[in-house]
Amino acid sequence: MGPGPEQQRLSPAERANLVAYLDGELTEAESRAIATKLTQSPTARREVEALERTWELLEHLPRPQAPDDFTERTLTEVRRLDARGGQLDSAFATAAGRVARALAWLGGAAAALGVGYAATYWLWPNPTARLARDLSVAEHLEEYRDVGTFDFLKELAASPEFLTDPND
């Protein structure tokens, strides 16, 4: 069984909206949902209080100041880039060229892999196929070893027990 309403923590979505809640930037329904949870759960209230204390401590830190000429330098740089025009286009073209080269290398590697696989498949002897082709020989190998030579087979074929024509 889960924790009771007094033990409920804020959900990840509610925790993400907590700063907006404290600043009054949420919709009425979202604010009401968080406020209801805060009134029912001391655990959730402690989370909010910890966040508020954190914001208060941040207020004591010195705030960084931008240099006086920051705005002017930024606008000058924007104008300079705008006057040069195709800066973004050339950056895009450079990136597109890199992507095209990478794709070409990838395609070349895939083609080489395919050619290598095909060459291995068609040109390299397959030991499994050879075994399958010679299976009947392998199954009777002990009998062939007992025979010894072809002369014995010729004598055997000429013997009356192994006549090929039953009418003879």
LINQUIZI-V651303 format. One record per residue. RES is the residue in three letters. PHI is phi in degrees with one decimal (NA if undefined). Layout:
BEGIN
RES;PHI, RES;PHI
END
This chain:
BEGIN
MET;NA, GLY;-76.2, PRO;-66.8, GLY;-70.8, PRO;-60.7, GLU;-76.1, GLN;-106.0, GLN;-67.1, ARG;-94.9, LEU;-72.1, SER;-73.2, PRO;-57.1, ALA;-67.4, GLU;-67.5, ARG;-64.8, ALA;-66.4, ASN;-89.7, LEU;-62.7, VAL;-64.0, ALA;-63.8, TYR;-63.7, LEU;-64.8, ASP;-87.6, GLY;73.9, GLU;-102.2, LEU;-87.9, THR;-69.7, GLU;-62.4, ALA;-66.9, GLU;-65.5, SER;-62.7, ARG;-64.4, ALA;-64.0, ILE;-68.3, ALA;-61.7, THR;-62.4, LYS;-64.4, LEU;-67.4, THR;-74.2, GLN;-92.0, SER;-123.2, PRO;-63.3, THR;-62.8, ALA;-66.0, ARG;-62.4, ARG;-63.1, GLU;-61.5, VAL;-66.0, GLU;-63.1, ALA;-63.0, LEU;-66.3, GLU;-62.9, ARG;-63.6, THR;-62.2, TRP;-64.4, GLU;-63.9, LEU;-65.3, LEU;-64.7, GLU;-64.0, HIS;-80.5, LEU;-75.4, PRO;-68.3, ARG;-90.5, PRO;-68.2, GLN;-112.9, ALA;-76.9, PRO;-60.3, ASP;-61.0, ASP;-93.8, PHE;-59.6, THR;-62.3, GLU;-65.1, ARG;-64.1, THR;-63.4, LEU;-64.7, THR;-63.4, GLU;-65.3, VAL;-64.5, ARG;-63.7, ARG;-63.1, LEU;-65.7, ASP;-67.0, ALA;-68.8, ARG;-71.5, GLY;74.2, GLY;-71.1, GLN;-57.5, LEU;-68.1, ASP;-62.5, SER;-69.3, ALA;-65.4, PHE;-65.1, ALA;-63.7, THR;-62.7, ALA;-64.0, ALA;-64.6, GLY;-63.5, ARG;-63.8, VAL;-63.8, ALA;-63.5, ARG;-64.4, ALA;-62.8, LEU;-66.1, ALA;-64.6, TRP;-62.4, LEU;-63.3, GLY;-64.1, GLY;-62.7, ALA;-65.0, ALA;-65.5, ALA;-65.3, ALA;-63.5, LEU;-63.1, GLY;-63.8, VAL;-64.6, GLY;-62.8, TYR;-64.3, ALA;-63.3, ALA;-63.6, THR;-64.9, TYR;-66.4, TRP;-89.6, LEU;-100.0, TRP;-82.3, PRO;-66.6, ASN;-98.5, PRO;-65.6, THR;-67.6, ALA;-64.8, ARG;-65.0, LEU;-62.4, ALA;-65.1, ARG;-67.6, ASP;-99.0, LEU;-61.7, SER;-64.3, VAL;-67.6, ALA;-65.4, GLU;-68.3, HIS;-111.5, LEU;-61.8, GLU;-63.0, GLU;-66.6, TYR;-66.4, ARG;-67.0, ASP;-67.1, VAL;-67.1, GLY;93.2, THR;-128.4, PHE;-75.1, ASP;-60.9, PHE;-62.7, LEU;-65.7, LYS;-65.5, GLU;-64.9, LEU;-64.4, ALA;-66.6, ALA;-81.8, SER;-69.7, PRO;-66.5, GLU;-70.6, PHE;-118.8, LEU;-70.5, THR;-81.2, ASP;-103.6, PRO;-68.6, ASN;-85.8, ASP;-72.6
END
